[in-house]
Amino acid sequence: MTDNCSSNTEEFFVHYQKIDKPEEACGVFGIYAPEEDVTKLTYFGLYALQHRGQESAGIATFQGDKIYIHKGMGLVSQVFNESILEQLPGDIGIGHTRYSTTGSSRIINAQPTVVETRLGQLALAHNGNLVNTAELREMLIECGCSFNSTTDSEMIALAIATHVKVGKSWLEAAISAFHLCQGAFSLTIATQEGLMGVRDPHGIRPLVIGTLENTNSKRYVLASETCALDIIGAEYLRDVEPGELVWITEKGIASFHWSQKTQKKLCIFEMIYFARPDSMMEGGSLYSYRLRIGRQLARESFISADMVIGVPDSGIPAAIGFSQESGILYAEGLIKNRYVGRTFIQPTPHMRESGIRMKLNPLKDVLEGKRVIIVDDSIVRGNTSKKIVKALRDNGATEVHMRISSPPVTHPCFYGIDTDNQEQLIGATKSVAEIAEQIGVDSLAYLSWEGMLKSTQEDPNSFCSACFTGNYPIPLPEKLKRSKLILENQVKV
């Protein structure tokens, strides 16, 4: 199925932003491993990256010049089984898990994306968002391209194919295409000749390299996070650097710094929330970083209470850090149902009224009669926080004090996390006191921006924190800003 490719860029832009958004903070995986079971290794790599996307999953493999692909809607374990994996032979494989976004739950947007080129087929998996999609699509239409999806990921693949068409090699075509792309992109790309791993010049989304040793030679693995290396027994080698392309073939691994204008800006939200706590970033585990921000939060906003609890799972390390620094007992006050996942069955009206209990259930005998500090990683709209606070009070908490291990989210993200329009971000339109009143807490405090960055123990300038400051490292087209209603005078301090 191919979309009607109107040359009316404005019309496409509205459709693209409001109906089918670009790829979100997804998980990507790639492996070059002749004589290994590439497909099963890719499956387990995606399984470890499931937290990065629950809408769809896909795997593409190459055996010689033949490509095999399977993708579908749902979790990795729902999309694949033993018989399907057996139908995907190959020495090279890539995989993708897609983040769920409203209005874009369609199989045509599942990845990997596959396109035909003069040199054969190409499969691409993408984590991130481009910001110049309207201009890039217009250029591709002028070059005679047609589209099977409404994702910016397909645009990147078609841009490579367009440069292959005029006589360039895989490597030359890829580098030429990347110079046309503005925004965030961490990519795994498979061809019959080899495997590529690529990051944009700011390195906003993560991508790591690992090795699988055997008696003959090294086999190379690419993944969004190190937890995907751990699950298959691969050893972490290094990160793909911002503006770098690694090209893995039978000759080994080669590195090309395709962009000379690099400035590292890793998304700080990867550190705070998105990546798994057992993954390694910036020289340490994210669990350790989240402990540190919890400690810093306690130093900045101590209050007397009987216990500290965390919102499972992302708030727990920071809650433990808060407890350690404050000396207040840590306890489990909310139990997470880890098997809810992504359900297509709608709850009954009564269940909907009960709020959060499908995913989080309070422990009444722990909470009753207690002054509680509850730690979470962020507040976006405030709806979930309000339900959690009510549930704690309904189960006997006498005081509820909320502490957030990041600053107020005041600006939408354009680089790979699906945050709301600015007017829907509670931190952009209300003061901290107003938020506290709306969600029903006795007190509310956020981690300072300075404390968040200091706790990384790295150069503070090497992170993107635009969702907290509005300082976007990659310039945004005015149309794109208007689509998210960037209204600076709405932001309250």
C-alpha angles and dihedrals in degrees: 000000000000126000117237102261105218116184088220098111095186091055092049092047092057091047093046096049101039104034109026112020121199122264114300133209094318134164122251130189136180136178137186107192120141113200092021129104092258095175096055091044089052091048093054091044089056090045089059090048095049091112089066094062138004103173101081142347135202144175130200123188135185125215105180107310094336122099126205121192140177128174137158147161119282139033123336091254091051096048097047138045134166095274093050092048090052088060092059106072122169152114095241125049141171131187141189140198115196127217115235118249131176114265098006102084097126131129092229088068095050116111159270092065114217126201134175119239139174089262095047135273125334128202121200135187119192137196115188141031132272117221098201097059096130093055093042093050091049090053092049092049089053087053090055099257123153125200135229096186142021096242129116086223091071088050091058091050092048091048089057091047090050091056092045088054092063094055105274125138122245091264096045093045093049094050091047090051094049090056087062093054122087120188137034122334133157108175143186112197126185128197132163089263100050153307129286130201117193139178129190118249092266097045091222094161120045128248126173137190124224136176133224112204125212134160095271108039147326121286117206130223131193123197143160090239139017091242087075089056092049095054093058096039096252121150120235111245104174145300122281100249125236109275093015132128120197116200115199119193139143086287092062132251124330127186127215124183095211094177123052093188101074129154117171112235108161111186107260089210088068085063096043102041124336106068121065115268092236092056119101121236131162093004100309145055118282088232088065092049091050090050089053094051089049090054091047090049090054091050091051100042113020118167130171114258143143099243146003120223132179132220104245128278111350097036097051102083091049090047090053089050090049090051093049093050097041098040090230115138116262116222140166108251098160126048118205122218098226094191100059092089115147109339124186092196112096116228120240119266090255091053091049089053090053087065119202101009095106088066105019128032121188122229103231097191090053096046103038113115093358135128102229133201109198119196124203133169098237148341115228109167099351097233096112093042090053091052092048092050091049091049091052092051092045088056095054108274107151095198130018119197117181123208122187120205094214136045121268112292102237104159135047121249119241096179106072114309118094104232123163131259110286093253088060094052106097092206091058097053105031137050120240090258091051092049090050090053093047096051092041104240129147090228138358131197134171130208111258120250089238092051092049093054096039089056091061088070087215135099105298089215091064094073134077109228097162093133088066100037110021090235100133113195093208115053114248126220112244091240091056093049091049090051088063095037099239099197109167095191091062094065112103124204 
